[in-house]
Amino acid sequence: MIKYDRFQLSNGLRVLVHHDENTPMVVVDVMYDVGARDENPGKTGFAHLFEHLMFGGSVHIPEYDEPLQRAGGENNAYTTNDLTNYYCSLPADNIETAFWLESDRMLSLAFSKKSLDVQRKVVVEEFREHYINKPYGDVWHQLRALAYHVHPYRWMTIGKEVSHIEEATLEDVKGFFAKHYTPANAILVVAGNITTDKVKALAEKWFGNIPGGVRYNRELPMEPEQTSARKKEIHADVPLDAFYKCWHMSGRLDKRYYMADLASDILGGSSSSRLYQRLVKEKKLFSQIGCHHFGSIDAGLMAIEGKLIKGVDMLAAEAAVEEELTQMKNELPSEKELQKVKNKTESMMAFEDMSLTNRANSLANYELLGDAGLMNSELGRYLEVTAGDIREECSRIFQESNSSTLYYFSKK
């Protein structure tokens, strides 16, 4: 049981405190309710660009990293299609340094042409290196665009096109900041050797006077139900043929999400899973294969992806995958199989909770979902899933009319 206190400042900033006196450290986590799904379709990649810009200096602090390092701290950040998260850890005695740094960049970034030019160059290089020049790097650009026609999940966090970042102006980024990086659109989590009373005092001192802004009201287009299979072939300079197939599944807060999550583990979550055991070890059709999903807040995707053994026919490999899916749809998983993936889920949750940083991040995530208390109760939702639920959910998801398939052929 992870204990926490929660309060809210008058400007709308939500604050959660997790007290742990068994550590000399504290973690300060600031989560903004903005991700790639909140971008203009003609100006994508901005949430990720801001992950870089937020370290480029703020109105009173020209350099973020140096004062944090002098205080014995370290930091990191990440962006998804749903959210942006910044976090740092440092000795509890130096906690105020983190409040100073985070509040100043929430108050205002030091927008300059130089900073934008530097970070834009970094992001463009990342785009080219990982998504254009890297073998198979464009797979999820292709698959998202195939699977989603309306919802903004149709582009990746890095952006839909590199030109969107190359052409970003100071006015563009200032507008994005003003809309999303406000107290009303943020969650502050402080975890570690610190009391709630002290966090209240520090939060009021450093964040209380920042204008609240307007809580972002998300009105995204709903993706219509897919009614026919979508397929695409790509021929590229890659070492092996690869097979990718995805299906629409329920969003993060739907009870069916937990069924799908466990089903993905049974199918392809490890080297002991069905797909790996039968298609890699027994039939020797794939050199590697797995099943996963993205944990998206809105309705997401379940995916199977694998690299074929050289010489194996693509359609024969696909037929073997379909055979496993048919079994998932028609037969109950064994109790042993179901218990195994439930145990894995429980142990993963327990392992994550061992880290102070993970606990802070999880509290922010669950608060963003609408209920930080889910951190303590969500395991129960997994444990309630039955073998019948798994079969029923697989029958819903693994319909050919709900699928998007990418055949990725090697030119060699």
DRENDO-1510 file (C-alpha; in Angstrom, 1 decimal, always signed):
<recs>
REC; n; res; u; v; w
REC; 1; MET; +0.0; +0.0; +0.0 .
REC; 2; ILE; +1.5; +3.3; -1.1 .
REC; 3; LYS; +0.4; +6.1; +1.1 .
REC; 4; TYR; +0.1; +9.7; -0.1 .
REC; 5; ASP; -1.5; +13.0; +0.6 .
REC; 6; ARG; -3.1; +15.2; -2.0 .
REC; 7; PHE; -4.0; +18.9; -2.1 .
REC; 8; GLN; -4.5; +21.6; -4.8 .
REC; 9; LEU; -3.2; +25.1; -5.0 .
REC; 10; SER; -5.6; +28.0; -5.9 .
REC; 11; ASN; -4.1; +28.2; -9.4 .
REC; 12; GLY; -5.1; +24.6; -10.1 .
REC; 13; LEU; -1.8; +22.8; -9.5 .
REC; 14; ARG; -2.5; +19.3; -8.2 .
REC; 15; VAL; +0.1; +18.2; -5.6 .
REC; 16; LEU; +0.7; +14.7; -4.2 .
REC; 17; VAL; +3.1; +13.8; -1.4 .
REC; 18; HIS; +4.4; +10.4; -0.6 .
REC; 19; HIS; +6.5; +10.3; +2.6 .
REC; 20; ASP; +9.3; +7.7; +2.9 .
REC; 21; GLU; +11.7; +8.3; +5.8 .
REC; 22; ASN; +13.8; +5.3; +4.8 .
REC; 23; THR; +15.7; +7.3; +2.2 .
REC; 24; PRO; +17.8; +10.5; +2.4 .
REC; 25; MET; +16.5; +11.4; -1.1 .
REC; 26; VAL; +13.5; +13.1; -2.6 .
REC; 27; VAL; +12.0; +12.9; -6.1 .
REC; 28; VAL; +10.2; +15.8; -7.6 .
REC; 29; ASP; +8.0; +14.8; -10.6 .
REC; 30; VAL; +6.1; +17.3; -12.7 .
REC; 31; MET; +3.7; +15.8; -15.2 .
REC; 32; TYR; +1.9; +17.9; -17.8 .
REC; 33; ASP; -1.3; +16.7; -19.3 .
REC; 34; VAL; -0.1; +17.1; -22.9 .
REC; 35; GLY; +1.2; +14.6; -25.4 .
REC; 36; ALA; +1.5; +14.1; -29.1 .
REC; 37; ARG; -2.3; +13.5; -29.4 .
REC; 38; ASP; -2.8; +17.2; -28.5 .
REC; 39; GLU; -0.8; +18.6; -31.5 .
REC; 40; ASN; -2.1; +20.3; -34.6 .
REC; 41; PRO; -2.0; +17.7; -37.4 .
REC; 42; GLY; +0.0; +20.2; -39.5 .
REC; 43; LYS; +2.5; +20.9; -36.7 .
REC; 44; THR; +3.3; +17.6; -35.0 .
REC; 45; GLY; +6.3; +16.7; -32.8 .
REC; 46; PHE; +5.8; +19.7; -30.5 .
REC; 47; ALA; +5.3; +17.9; -27.2 .
REC; 48; HIS; +8.6; +16.0; -27.8 .
REC; 49; LEU; +10.3; +19.2; -28.9 .
REC; 50; PHE; +9.3; +20.7; -25.6 .
REC; 51; GLU; +10.9; +17.9; -23.7 .
REC; 52; HIS; +14.2; +19.3; -25.1 .
REC; 53; LEU; +13.3; +23.0; -24.9 .
REC; 54; MET; +12.4; +22.7; -21.2 .
REC; 55; PHE; +16.1; +22.1; -20.5 .
REC; 56; GLY; +17.2; +25.1; -22.5 .
REC; 57; GLY; +16.9; +27.7; -19.7 .
REC; 58; SER; +14.0; +29.6; -18.1 .
REC; 59; VAL; +13.3; +33.2; -17.4 .
REC; 60; HIS; +15.6; +33.5; -14.3 .
REC; 61; ILE; +17.8; +30.4; -14.7 .
REC; 62; PRO; +19.9; +30.2; -17.9 .
REC; 63; GLU; +21.0; +26.6; -17.3 .
REC; 64; TYR; +18.8; +23.9; -15.7 .
REC; 65; ASP; +21.3; +21.1; -15.3 .
REC; 66; GLU; +24.2; +22.9; -13.5 .
REC; 67; PRO; +22.5; +24.0; -10.3 .
REC; 68; LEU; +20.7; +20.6; -10.0 .
REC; 69; GLN; +24.1; +18.8; -10.3 .
REC; 70; ARG; +25.6; +21.2; -7.7 .
REC; 71; ALA; +22.8; +20.2; -5.4 .
REC; 72; GLY; +23.7; +16.5; -5.9 .
REC; 73; GLY; +20.7; +15.8; -8.2 .
REC; 74; GLU; +20.0; +14.2; -11.5 .
REC; 75; ASN; +17.1; +14.5; -13.9 .
REC; 76; ASN; +15.3; +13.1; -16.9 .
REC; 77; ALA; +12.2; +13.4; -18.9 .
REC; 78; TYR; +10.0; +11.5; -21.4 .
REC; 79; THR; +7.1; +12.2; -23.8 .
REC; 80; THR; +4.3; +9.9; -25.0 .
REC; 81; ASN; +1.3; +10.4; -27.1 .
REC; 82; ASP; -0.6; +11.1; -23.9 .
REC; 83; LEU; +1.6; +13.0; -21.5 .
REC; 84; THR; +4.9; +14.7; -20.8 .
REC; 85; ASN; +6.9; +14.0; -17.7 .
REC; 86; TYR; +9.9; +15.7; -16.0 .
REC; 87; TYR; +11.5; +14.3; -12.9 .
REC; 88; CYS; +14.6; +14.8; -10.8 .
REC; 89; SER; +16.0; +13.2; -7.6 .
REC; 90; LEU; +18.3; +14.9; -5.1 .
REC; 91; PRO; +19.2; +14.8; -1.4 .
REC; 92; ALA; +16.2; +15.8; +0.7 .
REC; 93; ASP; +18.2; +18.7; +2.3 .
REC; 94; ASN; +18.4; +20.3; -1.1 .
REC; 95; ILE; +14.8; +19.9; -2.0 .
REC; 96; GLU; +14.2; +23.6; -2.6 .
REC; 97; THR; +16.6; +23.7; -5.5 .
REC; 98; ALA; +14.2; +21.4; -7.4 .
REC; 99; PHE; +11.2; +23.6; -6.5 .
REC; 100; TRP; +13.1; +26.6; -7.7 .
REC; 101; LEU; +14.1; +25.0; -11.0 .
REC; 102; GLU; +10.7; +23.5; -11.8 .
REC; 103; SER; +8.7; +26.5; -10.9 .
REC; 104; ASP; +10.8; +28.8; -13.0 .
REC; 105; ARG; +10.4; +26.9; -16.2 .
REC; 106; MET; +6.7; +26.5; -15.5 .
REC; 107; LEU; +6.5; +30.3; -15.1 .
REC; 108; SER; +8.2; +30.8; -18.4 .
REC; 109; LEU; +10.8; +29.3; -20.6 .
REC; 110; ALA; +13.5; +31.7; -21.9 .
REC; 111; PHE; +12.3; +31.5; -25.4 .
REC; 112; SER; +15.1; +32.5; -27.8 .
REC; 113; LYS; +15.9; +31.8; -31.5 .
REC; 114; LYS; +19.2; +30.3; -30.4 .
REC; 115; SER; +17.6; +27.8; -28.0 .
REC; 116; LEU; +15.0; +26.8; -30.6 .
REC; 117; ASP; +17.6; +26.4; -33.3 .
REC; 118; VAL; +19.8; +24.2; -31.0 .
REC; 119; GLN; +17.0; +22.0; -29.8 .
REC; 120; ARG; +15.3; +21.8; -33.2 .
REC; 121; LYS; +18.6; +20.6; -34.7 .
REC; 122; VAL; +18.8; +17.9; -32.0 .
REC; 123; VAL; +15.3; +16.6; -32.6 .
REC; 124; VAL; +15.7; +16.7; -36.4 .
REC; 125; GLU; +18.8; +14.6; -36.1 .
REC; 126; GLU; +17.0; +12.2; -33.7 .
REC; 127; PHE; +14.2; +11.9; -36.3 .
REC; 128; ARG; +16.6; +11.1; -39.1 .
REC; 129; GLU; +18.8; +8.7; -37.1 .
REC; 130; HIS; +16.0; +6.6; -35.5 .
REC; 131; TYR; +13.1; +6.9; -37.9 .
REC; 132; ILE; +14.4; +7.6; -41.4 .
REC; 133; ASN; +17.9; +6.0; -41.7 .
REC; 134; LYS; +17.5; +3.2; -39.2 .
REC; 135; PRO; +16.4; -0.2; -40.6 .
REC; 136; TYR; +12.7; -0.7; -39.8 .
REC; 137; GLY; +12.6; +2.8; -38.3 .
REC; 138; ASP; +9.5; +3.8; -40.2 .
REC; 139; VAL; +7.4; +0.8; -39.1 .
REC; 140; TRP; +5.2; +2.6; -36.6 .
REC; 141; HIS; +4.9; +5.7; -38.8 .
REC; 142; GLN; +3.4; +3.4; -41.4 .
REC; 143; LEU; +1.3; +1.3; -39.1 .
REC; 144; ARG; -0.2; +4.2; -37.1 .
REC; 145; ALA; -1.2; +5.9; -40.3 .
REC; 146; LEU; -2.7; +2.6; -41.5 .
REC; 147; ALA; -4.6; +1.8; -38.3 .
REC; 148; TYR; -5.8; +5.4; -37.4 .
REC; 149; HIS; -7.5; +7.6; -39.9 .
REC; 150; VAL; -9.0; +10.2; -37.6 .
REC; 151; HIS; -7.5; +10.1; -34.1 .
REC; 152; PRO; -4.2; +11.9; -33.5 .
REC; 153; TYR; -2.6; +8.6; -32.4 .
REC; 154; ARG; -2.0; +8.3; -36.2 .
REC; 155; TRP; +1.4; +10.0; -35.7 .
REC; 156; MET; +4.3; +9.1; -33.4 .
REC; 157; THR; +5.6; +11.2; -30.6 .
REC; 158; ILE; +8.6; +12.3; -32.7 .
REC; 159; GLY; +6.1; +13.8; -35.2 .
REC; 160; LYS; +4.5; +12.9; -38.5 .
REC; 161; GLU; +7.0; +14.6; -40.7 .
REC; 162; VAL; +10.5; +16.0; -40.0 .
REC; 163; SER; +9.5; +19.2; -41.8 .
REC; 164; HIS; +7.0; +20.0; -39.0 .
REC; 165; ILE; +10.0; +20.4; -36.6 .
REC; 166; GLU; +12.3; +22.1; -39.2 .
REC; 167; GLU; +9.6; +24.8; -39.8 .
REC; 168; ALA; +8.6; +25.4; -36.1 .
REC; 169; THR; +8.7; +29.1; -35.3 .
REC; 170; LEU; +9.2; +30.9; -32.0 .
REC; 171; GLU; +5.5; +32.0; -32.2 .
REC; 172; ASP; +4.5; +28.3; -32.7 .
REC; 173; VAL; +6.3; +27.1; -29.6 .
REC; 174; LYS; +5.3; +30.1; -27.4 .
REC; 175; GLY; +1.7; +29.4; -28.2 .
REC; 176; PHE; +2.0; +25.7; -27.4 .
REC; 177; PHE; +3.7; +26.5; -24.1 .
REC; 178; ALA; +1.0; +29.0; -23.1 .
REC; 179; LYS; -1.7; +26.5; -23.8 .
REC; 180; HIS; -0.3; +23.5; -22.1 .
REC; 181; TYR; +2.4; +24.3; -19.6 .
REC; 182; THR; +0.4; +25.8; -16.9 .
REC; 183; PRO; -0.4; +24.9; -13.2 .
REC; 184; ALA; -4.0; +24.0; -14.1 .
REC; 185; ASN; -2.6; +21.5; -16.6 .
REC; 186; ALA; +0.1; +20.0; -14.4 .
REC; 187; ILE; +0.6; +17.5; -11.5 .
REC; 188; LEU; +3.4; +17.9; -9.0 .
REC; 189; VAL; +4.4; +14.8; -7.1 .
REC; 190; VAL; +7.0; +14.9; -4.3 .
REC; 191; ALA; +8.2; +11.6; -2.9 .
REC; 192; GLY; +10.8; +10.8; -0.3 .
REC; 193; ASN; +12.1; +12.0; +3.1 .
REC; 194; ILE; +9.9; +15.1; +3.4 .
REC; 195; THR; +6.6; +15.9; +5.2 .
REC; 196; THR; +3.4; +17.1; +3.6 .
REC; 197; ASP; +3.5; +20.3; +5.6 .
REC; 198; LYS; +6.9; +21.2; +4.2 .
REC; 199; VAL; +5.8; +20.4; +0.6 .
REC; 200; LYS; +2.7; +22.6; +1.1 .
REC; 201; ALA; +4.9; +25.5; +2.2 .
REC; 202; LEU; +7.3; +25.0; -0.7 .
REC; 203; ALA; +4.5; +24.6; -3.2 .
REC; 204; GLU; +2.9; +27.8; -2.1 .
REC; 205; LYS; +6.2; +29.7; -2.1 .
REC; 206; TRP; +7.4; +28.6; -5.5 .
REC; 207; PHE; +4.3; +27.7; -7.5 .
REC; 208; GLY; +1.5; +29.6; -5.8 .
REC; 209; ASN; +2.0; +32.9; -7.6 .
REC; 210; ILE; +2.2; +31.4; -11.1 .
REC; 211; PRO; -0.9; +32.3; -13.2 .
REC; 212; GLY; -3.0; +29.2; -13.3 .
REC; 213; GLY; -4.0; +29.3; -17.0 .
REC; 214; VAL; -6.9; +27.4; -18.3 .
REC; 215; ARG; -7.3; +23.6; -17.8 .
REC; 216; TYR; -6.9; +22.1; -21.2 .
REC; 217; ASN; -10.3; +20.7; -22.4 .
REC; 218; ARG; -9.5; +17.8; -24.7 .
REC; 219; GLU; -11.9; +17.2; -27.6 .
REC; 220; LEU; -10.3; +14.7; -29.8 .
REC; 221; PRO; -12.0; +13.0; -32.8 .
REC; 222; MET; -13.1; +9.5; -32.0 .
REC; 223; GLU; -11.7; +6.8; -34.3 .
REC; 224; PRO; -14.6; +5.1; -36.1 .
REC; 225; GLU; -14.8; +1.3; -35.8 .
REC; 226; GLN; -12.6; -0.4; -38.4 .
REC; 227; THR; -14.8; -2.6; -40.6 .
REC; 228; SER; -12.3; -4.0; -43.2 .
REC; 229; ALA; -8.7; -5.3; -43.1 .
REC; 230; ARG; -6.0; -2.9; -44.1 .
REC; 231; LYS; -2.7; -4.2; -45.6 .
REC; 232; LYS; +0.5; -2.6; -46.9 .
REC; 233; GLU; +3.8; -3.8; -48.4 .
REC; 234; ILE; +7.1; -2.1; -48.0 .
REC; 235; HIS; +10.4; -3.1; -49.7 .
REC; 236; ALA; +13.4; -1.7; -48.0 .
REC; 237; ASP; +17.1; -2.2; -47.5 .
REC; 238; VAL; +16.8; -4.3; -44.3 .
REC; 239; PRO; +18.4; -7.6; -43.4 .
REC; 240; LEU; +15.3; -9.7; -42.9 .
REC; 241; ASP; +11.7; -9.8; -43.9 .
REC; 242; ALA; +9.5; -8.7; -41.0 .
REC; 243; PHE; +5.8; -9.2; -40.2 .
REC; 244; TYR; +3.7; -6.6; -38.3 .
REC; 245; LYS; +0.0; -6.8; -37.5 .
REC; 246; CYS; -2.1; -4.7; -35.1 .
REC; 247; TRP; -5.7; -4.5; -33.9 .
REC; 248; HIS; -7.7; -1.8; -32.1 .
REC; 249; MET; -8.2; -2.5; -28.4 .
REC; 250; SER; -9.8; -0.7; -25.4 .
REC; 251; GLY; -8.4; +2.4; -23.7 .
REC; 252; ARG; -6.5; +2.5; -20.4 .
REC; 253; LEU; -9.5; +2.9; -18.1 .
REC; 254; ASP; -11.8; +0.3; -19.7 .
REC; 255; LYS; -12.0; -3.1; -17.8 .
REC; 256; ARG; -11.4; -4.8; -21.1 .
REC; 257; TYR; -7.9; -3.2; -21.1 .
REC; 258; TYR; -6.8; -5.6; -18.3 .
REC; 259; MET; -8.1; -8.6; -20.3 .
REC; 260; ALA; -6.2; -7.5; -23.4 .
REC; 261; ASP; -3.0; -6.8; -21.3 .
REC; 262; LEU; -3.0; -10.3; -19.9 .
REC; 263; ALA; -3.8; -11.8; -23.3 .
REC; 264; SER; -0.8; -10.1; -24.9 .
REC; 265; ASP; +1.4; -11.6; -22.2 .
REC; 266; ILE; +0.1; -15.1; -22.9 .
REC; 267; LEU; +0.6; -14.7; -26.6 .
REC; 268; GLY; +3.9; -13.0; -26.8 .
REC; 269; GLY; +5.1; -11.4; -23.6 .
REC; 270; SER; +8.3; -13.5; -23.1 .
REC; 271; SER; +10.4; -16.3; -24.4 .
REC; 272; SER; +8.0; -18.8; -22.7 .
REC; 273; SER; +4.9; -17.3; -24.5 .
REC; 274; ARG; +2.9; -19.2; -27.1 .
REC; 275; LEU; +4.2; -17.3; -30.1 .
REC; 276; TYR; +7.8; -17.6; -29.2 .
REC; 277; GLN; +7.6; -21.3; -28.2 .
REC; 278; ARG; +5.6; -22.4; -31.3 .
REC; 279; LEU; +6.8; -20.1; -34.0 .
REC; 280; VAL; +10.4; -19.6; -33.0 .
REC; 281; LYS; +11.5; -22.7; -31.2 .
REC; 282; GLU; +9.2; -25.4; -32.7 .
REC; 283; LYS; +8.3; -24.3; -36.2 .
REC; 284; LYS; +11.4; -22.1; -36.8 .
REC; 285; LEU; +9.5; -19.6; -38.8 .
REC; 286; PHE; +10.6; -16.5; -37.0 .
REC; 287; SER; +14.0; -15.5; -35.4 .
REC; 288; GLN; +12.0; -13.4; -32.9 .
REC; 289; ILE; +8.4; -12.6; -32.3 .
REC; 290; GLY; +6.4; -10.8; -29.6 .
REC; 291; CYS; +3.0; -9.3; -28.8 .
REC; 292; HIS; +2.6; -6.0; -27.0 .
REC; 293; HIS; +0.3; -2.9; -26.7 .
REC; 294; PHE; +0.9; +0.7; -26.0 .
REC; 295; GLY; -1.1; +1.3; -22.8 .
REC; 296; SER; -2.7; +4.3; -24.5 .
REC; 297; ILE; -5.2; +6.3; -22.5 .
REC; 298; ASP; -7.6; +6.4; -25.5 .
REC; 299; ALA; -8.4; +3.3; -27.5 .
REC; 300; GLY; -5.1; +1.8; -28.5 .
REC; 301; LEU; -3.4; -0.9; -30.5 .
REC; 302; MET; -2.4; -4.5; -29.8 .
REC; 303; ALA; +0.5; -5.6; -32.0 .
REC; 304; ILE; +2.3; -8.7; -33.1 .
REC; 305; GLU; +5.7; -8.2; -34.7 .
REC; 306; GLY; +8.4; -10.6; -35.8 .
REC; 307; LYS; +11.5; -11.1; -37.9 .
REC; 308; LEU; +11.2; -14.0; -40.3 .
REC; 309; ILE; +13.9; -16.7; -40.7 .
REC; 310; LYS; +15.6; -16.1; -44.1 .
REC; 311; GLY; +13.7; -18.1; -46.8 .
REC; 312; VAL; +10.4; -18.4; -45.0 .
REC; 313; ASP; +7.4; -17.3; -47.0 .
REC; 314; MET; +5.6; -14.3; -45.6 .
REC; 315; LEU; +2.1; -15.7; -46.1 .
REC; 316; ALA; +3.1; -19.0; -44.5 .
REC; 317; ALA; +4.4; -17.1; -41.5 .
REC; 318; GLU; +1.2; -15.1; -41.2 .
REC; 319; ALA; -0.9; -18.2; -41.4 .
REC; 320; ALA; +1.0; -19.7; -38.5 .
REC; 321; VAL; +0.3; -16.5; -36.5 .
REC; 322; GLU; -3.4; -16.7; -37.4 .
REC; 323; GLU; -3.5; -20.3; -36.2 .
REC; 324; GLU; -2.3; -19.2; -32.7 .
REC; 325; LEU; -4.9; -16.4; -32.7 .
REC; 326; THR; -7.7; -18.8; -33.6 .
REC; 327; GLN; -6.7; -20.9; -30.7 .
REC; 328; MET; -6.8; -17.9; -28.4 .
REC; 329; LYS; -10.3; -17.1; -29.7 .
REC; 330; ASN; -11.7; -20.6; -29.4 .
REC; 331; GLU; -10.1; -22.2; -26.4 .
REC; 332; LEU; -9.7; -21.1; -22.8 .
REC; 333; PRO; -6.1; -20.5; -21.6 .
REC; 334; SER; -5.2; -23.0; -18.9 .
REC; 335; GLU; -5.4; -21.8; -15.3 .
REC; 336; LYS; -1.7; -22.4; -15.0 .
REC; 337; GLU; -1.1; -20.1; -18.0 .
REC; 338; LEU; -3.4; -17.4; -16.7 .
REC; 339; GLN; -2.0; -17.5; -13.2 .
REC; 340; LYS; +1.5; -17.3; -14.6 .
REC; 341; VAL; +0.8; -13.9; -16.3 .
REC; 342; LYS; -1.1; -12.6; -13.3 .
REC; 343; ASN; +1.9; -13.5; -11.1 .
REC; 344; LYS; +4.2; -11.7; -13.6 .
REC; 345; THR; +2.0; -8.6; -13.5 .
REC; 346; GLU; +2.0; -8.6; -9.7 .
REC; 347; SER; +5.7; -9.0; -9.4 .
REC; 348; MET; +6.4; -6.3; -12.0 .
REC; 349; MET; +4.2; -3.9; -10.0 .
REC; 350; ALA; +5.9; -4.8; -6.8 .
REC; 351; PHE; +9.3; -4.4; -8.4 .
REC; 352; GLU; +8.4; -1.0; -9.8 .
REC; 353; ASP; +7.2; +0.2; -6.4 .
REC; 354; MET; +10.7; -0.5; -4.9 .
REC; 355; SER; +12.0; +2.6; -6.7 .
REC; 356; LEU; +11.2; +6.0; -5.3 .
REC; 357; THR; +11.3; +7.5; -8.7 .
REC; 358; ASN; +8.9; +4.9; -10.1 .
REC; 359; ARG; +6.5; +5.5; -7.1 .
REC; 360; ALA; +6.5; +9.2; -7.8 .
REC; 361; ASN; +5.9; +8.6; -11.5 .
REC; 362; SER; +3.1; +6.1; -10.9 .
REC; 363; LEU; +1.3; +8.5; -8.6 .
REC; 364; ALA; +1.5; +11.2; -11.3 .
REC; 365; ASN; +0.3; +8.8; -13.9 .
REC; 366; TYR; -2.7; +7.6; -11.9 .
REC; 367; GLU; -3.6; +11.1; -10.9 .
REC; 368; LEU; -3.6; +12.0; -14.6 .
REC; 369; LEU; -5.9; +9.1; -15.3 .
REC; 370; GLY; -8.3; +10.6; -12.7 .
REC; 371; ASP; -7.6; +8.6; -9.5 .
REC; 372; ALA; -4.2; +8.3; -7.8 .
REC; 373; GLY; -5.8; +5.6; -5.6 .
REC; 374; LEU; -5.7; +3.3; -8.6 .
REC; 375; MET; -2.0; +2.8; -7.7 .
REC; 376; ASN; -3.1; +0.7; -4.8 .
REC; 377; SER; -6.2; -1.0; -6.3 .
REC; 378; GLU; -5.4; -1.7; -9.9 .
REC; 379; LEU; -3.8; -5.1; -9.3 .
REC; 380; GLY; -7.2; -6.2; -8.2 .
REC; 381; ARG; -8.6; -5.5; -11.6 .
REC; 382; TYR; -6.0; -7.9; -13.1 .
REC; 383; LEU; -6.7; -10.6; -10.5 .
REC; 384; GLU; -10.4; -10.5; -11.4 .
REC; 385; VAL; -9.9; -11.5; -15.0 .
REC; 386; THR; -11.0; -15.0; -15.8 .
REC; 387; ALA; -10.0; -17.4; -18.6 .
REC; 388; GLY; -13.4; -16.8; -20.1 .
REC; 389; ASP; -12.7; -13.1; -20.2 .
REC; 390; ILE; -9.4; -13.7; -22.0 .
REC; 391; ARG; -11.1; -15.8; -24.7 .
REC; 392; GLU; -14.0; -13.4; -25.1 .
REC; 393; GLU; -11.7; -10.4; -25.4 .
REC; 394; CYS; -9.5; -12.2; -28.0 .
REC; 395; SER; -12.6; -13.0; -30.0 .
REC; 396; ARG; -13.4; -9.2; -30.0 .
REC; 397; ILE; -9.9; -8.0; -30.8 .
REC; 398; PHE; -8.5; -10.5; -33.3 .
REC; 399; GLN; -11.0; -10.0; -36.1 .
REC; 400; GLU; -9.5; -9.7; -39.5 .
REC; 401; SER; -11.8; -6.7; -40.2 .
REC; 402; ASN; -10.2; -5.0; -37.1 .
REC; 403; SER; -6.6; -5.5; -38.4 .
REC; 404; SER; -3.9; -3.6; -40.1 .
REC; 405; THR; -1.0; -5.6; -41.5 .
REC; 406; LEU; +2.4; -4.4; -42.7 .
REC; 407; TYR; +4.5; -6.8; -44.8 .
REC; 408; TYR; +8.1; -5.5; -44.6 .
REC; 409; PHE; +10.2; -7.2; -47.3 .
REC; 410; SER; +14.0; -7.1; -47.6 .
REC; 411; LYS; +15.4; -6.0; -50.9 .
REC; 412; LYS; +18.4; -8.2; -50.4 .
</recs>
